[in-house]
Amino acid sequence: MEAIKFEKVHFSYEADDETENVFGGEVAFALNGIDLTVEEGEFVAILGHNGSGKSTLARLTNGLLTPSAGKITALGLDASDEKNLFAIRKQVGIVFQNPDNQMVASIVEDDIAFGPENVGIPREEIGERITFALNAVGMSDFRHATPSRLSGGQKQRIAIAGVLALKPRVMILDESTAMLDPRGRKEVMDVVLRLNREEKITVILITHFPEEAMLADRAIVMSRGEIVMQGKPEEVLRREQELQKYALALPRSVRVCRALTAGGLPVADALTAEAVAENIRQALGDTAADFEKTEKTDHLPTDKEETQEKISDKSEIGRVECENLTYVYNPASPFATYALNGVDMEICSGEFFGIIGHTGSGKSTFVQHLNALLRVPSSEKKYKPKKVKKGQTPTPAVTLKVNGFDLTDKKTDFKELRSKVGMVFQYPEYQLFAETVFDDVAFGLKNFKEDVTDTEVESAVSEALTMVGLSPSEMKKRSPFDLSGGQKRRVAIAGVIVTKPQILVLDEPAAGLDPLGKEEIMQLLHKIHREWCKTVIVVSHDMDEIAENCTRAAIFSEGKILGVGEPKTLFAETEKIENVGLDLPLTAKISAYLARKGVSIDSDLTLADFIQKTLNFSKTRGAGMRSTAKGGKNDA
């Protein structure tokens, strides 16, 4: 039976509801004649660049939007008939990109109960469903918490739980794991997969993660409102030319295999780290003797290596020094929560620094202290130090110096600090507020430099928009709220870099972007870092992103720092990483598997360095691999 069916569906956000002929004018279609059938019990992954129409398709499926033309059928019901909407939404659940769009109650269990209550589920069963849903997303300990006090990733789990509690026949997830840590993503996908396999729930998964798409029965690629590719995920994700044509990228694992092949080591394509490693091991054993024929290529310095050369730990400009930093949300209340508990950290001037940690580990709370969005108590105007009673241990003094500013001192010029320390938040739409892109980007500049002229503003805004890859002439008069997710992210960054801060802090800057969008954002940050920004600090759940770009990184867990060091050093502590709900970069996983087979590839975990070191190994020592029965190198 067909669960979902689209027949010649068109949709435009510009079309007037009263217009009978939507094809009569120059209307831009978000969906352009979509034909799609999803069978009941099928698991379909939808991929595509930002703005390709994926989220629009999801909202049309359960009647949140009405097609401009064409017909949509959900579980046999016409989605354009208002009489059917309640029945459709009862059986077709959707989890949005931004969890705040889905929160309705002040207590977590009430929020999850909202859906079941509204569709008439008996009271006793609602309690059981709340327990099931919270266990499924790993949030049982937060049953009586307030959603507004949760981190972005924790909110996302609650939003997913709210839909799981309905036990729908069709579940749509619109980038629903984008803000989760690796363990959270795996837990959610395990639940979704189990519901699909065991309870035959139809799943439509919109994602940018290849490893999630691999779980599906079918992968569909969208571009400019049309379906341009579909088939088995393992087949679709190997079609390099077509993926590039539609602004997508090969999975990182396939890129490793093809780069090694291009360098002279023929490694068959694979989609998992273990399979890549095994293919490398086999290639070393089969072809290592021929490597003397391969010409040696010059090593080009990476962004990470260039950054390493400019680091200076003596300069105050771009430097962060923190000791004994503690922060409690809702102190002196039943909801008191230690978000930070004695954090000690030093970020050197000139670094491209990464911050990683599980959801709710304190990452976002820490970076919000760096430009005093959250203030150290001693910096508050009404602060008076408490007298230490006899027998009590005095509270350790807090040190927080950022870019030469003392953030523990109430006399500090915090406005000047914020002009030097820019912040880009998790959700770019939280940072956008003006009627036009130009006004939004110009706001910070006008606020920090009151004597700036209109000509200077025009020039600075144009420069900032150009730097983030947007056309000033096309963008500046548009509403920021009409842009795609990727464009909003770029406008939010432009609004911060327009003042040219000396420290730039970004909280999950690439989350929710398509693969090429992620690469473009990171290239942009390196360009800014090279040209004028002293220090860049990035919070991320993407371990490959950290390994590829950061000189050093810090691991946060439960409000404390578990370790600080170069990615190569941090990710060598596999047990510690996995115990705090994180994952390893792909190159670290491949290296670890190869090491167990006796092949030692000592790289800095960037893709370029790993490929070069593997090719070097194959030329110098790989030939001996063939004489080892179990695949390890022959030391004799």
TADA-V362058 format. One record per helix or strand of 3 or more residues. SS is the DSSP state (h for helix, s for strand). FROM is the first residue (numbers start at 1). TO is the last residue. If there is no record, write none. Layout:
SS;FROM;TO
SS;FROM;TO
//
This chain:
s;2;11
s;31;39
s;43;48
h;54;61
s;69;74
h;82;91
s;92;95
h;99;101
h;108;118
h;123;136
h;140;142
h;147;149
h;152;164
s;170;174
h;182;198
s;202;206
h;210;213
s;218;223
s;226;231
h;233;236
h;240;245
h;252;262
h;273;293
h;303;310
s;320;329
s;337;347
s;352;357
h;363;369
h;377;379
s;399;402
h;414;420
s;421;424
h;428;430
h;437;448
h;454;467
h;472;475
h;480;482
h;485;497
s;503;507
h;515;531
s;535;539
h;543;549
s;552;557
s;560;565
h;567;570
h;574;579
h;586;596
h;607;620
h;622;627
//
